[in-house]
């Protein structure tokens, strides 16, 4: 008898290891609901200042991975038609990674999807590597803005 792949529900449930993860997911979902409005009325530097947090939790690589996954899920739920928004996802991941003593860098880049269309993308770097996406997926973008773990603008 062949066993089938785990259901989506069981894969999601497996990401929650404690009540703290449920609380984390709820907090992330709250930001995912608020950021689509805030990003339309606030400049990016102000948004970064708003989401910036002092580290207040012990470092935990498992939590860092869950933050990235939960941010992706929350942004997809809120903006299901287009699969989520990278800026919102990046701001959320940046905030909650900072809280857990990670040292993320929020990067905003520009690229082209053909000769005429300029496109943008936002992502978070952890230890110099994109968190939650491949280096190949961000390689087509030229970083335009980058925000350090202390919230300061390091590239403009």
C-alpha positions in Angstrom: 0.0 0.0 0.0 1.4 3.4 -1.0 1.1 6.3 1.5 0.0 9.6 0.1 1.7 12.9 0.6 0.7 14.8 3.7 -2.3 17.0 3.3 -2.0 20.7 3.2 -3.6 21.0 6.6 -1.2 18.6 8.2 1.8 20.4 6.6 0.5 23.7 8.0 -0.2 22.2 11.4 3.3 20.8 11.5 4.7 24.4 11.4 3.1 25.2 14.7 5.2 23.8 17.5 3.7 25.7 20.4 1.1 28.2 21.6 3.8 30.9 21.0 3.7 30.0 17.3 -0.1 30.5 17.1 0.3 33.9 18.8 3.2 34.7 16.3 1.0 33.8 13.4 -1.9 36.0 14.6 0.5 38.9 15.1 1.9 38.4 11.6 -1.6 38.2 10.1 -2.5 41.4 11.8 0.4 43.2 10.1 -0.6 41.6 6.8 -4.0 43.1 7.1 -2.7 46.6 8.0 0.3 47.0 5.7 -1.7 47.1 2.4 -3.3 50.4 3.6 -0.2 51.8 5.4 2.1 51.4 2.4 -0.3 53.6 0.3 -0.1 56.5 2.7 3.5 56.3 4.2 6.9 56.5 2.5 9.1 53.4 2.7 11.5 55.0 5.3 8.5 55.6 7.6 7.2 52.1 7.1 10.6 50.7 8.0 10.7 52.8 11.2 7.2 51.7 12.1 8.0 48.0 11.8 11.4 48.2 13.4 11.7 46.4 16.7 14.4 45.9 19.4 15.5 42.3 19.8 13.6 40.9 22.8 13.7 37.2 22.3 16.5 34.7 22.5 17.9 33.7 19.1 16.1 30.7 17.6 16.7 29.6 14.0 13.5 27.5 14.0 11.5 30.6 14.9 13.3 32.6 12.2 12.2 30.0 9.6 8.6 30.0 10.9 8.6 33.9 10.7 9.5 33.7 7.0 6.9 31.0 6.3 4.1 32.7 8.3 4.8 36.0 6.6 4.5 34.4 3.2 1.3 32.6 4.2 -0.3 35.7 5.8 0.4 37.9 2.7 -1.0 35.2 0.4 -4.2 35.0 2.5 -4.7 38.8 2.5 -3.9 39.2 -1.2 -4.8 35.8 -2.5 -5.4 36.9 -6.1 -1.8 37.8 -6.8 -0.1 35.4 -4.3 0.9 38.1 -1.8 2.9 41.2 -2.0 6.7 41.1 -1.6 7.0 44.5 0.2 4.4 43.6 2.8 6.0 40.2 3.2 9.4 41.7 3.5 8.4 44.3 6.1 6.7 41.7 8.2 9.6 39.3 8.1 12.0 42.1 8.9 10.0 43.1 11.9 9.6 39.7 13.4 13.1 38.5 12.6 14.5 41.6 14.4 12.4 40.7 17.4 14.2 37.3 17.6 17.8 38.7 17.5 18.2 37.8 13.8 20.0 40.5 11.8 17.9 40.9 8.7 18.4 43.4 5.9 15.4 44.6 4.0 16.2 45.1 0.3 14.2 46.8 -2.4 15.4 46.3 -5.9 14.4 47.1 -9.5 14.7 45.0 -12.6 13.1 44.5 -16.0 10.8 41.7 -17.1 11.3 42.7 -20.7 12.7 45.6 -22.7 10.0 48.0 -21.7 8.6 47.1 -18.2 10.4 48.0 -15.0 9.5 45.8 -12.1 10.3 46.0 -8.4 10.8 43.4 -5.7 11.5 43.4 -2.0 13.2 40.7 0.0 14.9 40.1 3.3 18.5 38.9 3.6 19.7 36.8 6.6 23.4 36.2 6.8 23.7 37.6 3.3 21.3 35.2 1.7 17.6 35.8 0.7 15.3 34.4 3.4 12.5 32.3 2.0 13.5 32.6 -1.7 16.4 31.6 -3.8 19.3 33.8 -4.7 18.4 33.1 -8.4 15.0 34.6 -7.9 16.4 38.0 -6.7 19.4 38.0 -9.0 17.5 39.9 -11.7 17.0 42.9 -9.4 19.4 45.7 -8.7 19.2 46.8 -5.1 18.0 50.4 -4.9 17.3 50.7 -1.1 18.5 48.5 1.7 17.7 48.9 5.4 20.1 47.5 8.0 19.1 45.6 11.2 19.2 48.9 13.1 16.6 50.5 10.7 19.1 52.8 9.0 19.3 53.2 5.3 22.5 51.6 4.0 21.9 51.8 0.3 20.1 54.5 -1.6 
